[in-house]
Amino acid sequence: MAKKQTAGRDQLGDFAPKFAELNDDVLFGQVWSREKELSPRDRSFLTVTALITKGAFEQLPYHMQTAKKNGITKDEIAEIITQLAFYVGWPNAWSAFNVAKKVWDD
C-alpha cells in the first residue's frame, strides 16, 4: 500500500487547499492505492512516461525516485527513455536522461 501523501498540503495547503486535498487524498490516496487494478510499479511506469511526454520535468525527479522504489531498474528506465525519444522528441529524452542519471546513480 502506498505511503500517505502530504506534499499537497505541505506545499499548497494554505494557498490552494482544495487542490492540495485532491492531490493528497484522491490522486495519491484513492488512485495510487488501487493496487489490485494496477501495481505501483506499473503506475510509476505510466506516470514517468506521461511526464516525459509532456515535458513536465519539474515533477519528474520525485516520480523517478518513486519508480525506482517501485522496482523500475536502471536498465529499464534507460530503455523506456530510449523508446520514448522517437515518439516524444530527442530533447525530452535528453532531459529525462539527465534526471534518471541523478536518481539511479545515487
Secondary structure, DSSP 8 states (H G I E B T S, - for coil): ------HHHHHHTTT-HHHHHIIIIIIIIIITT-TTTS-HHHHHHHHHHHHHHHT-TTTHHHHHHHHHHTT--HHHHHHHHHHHHHHH-HHHHHHHHHHHHHHHT-
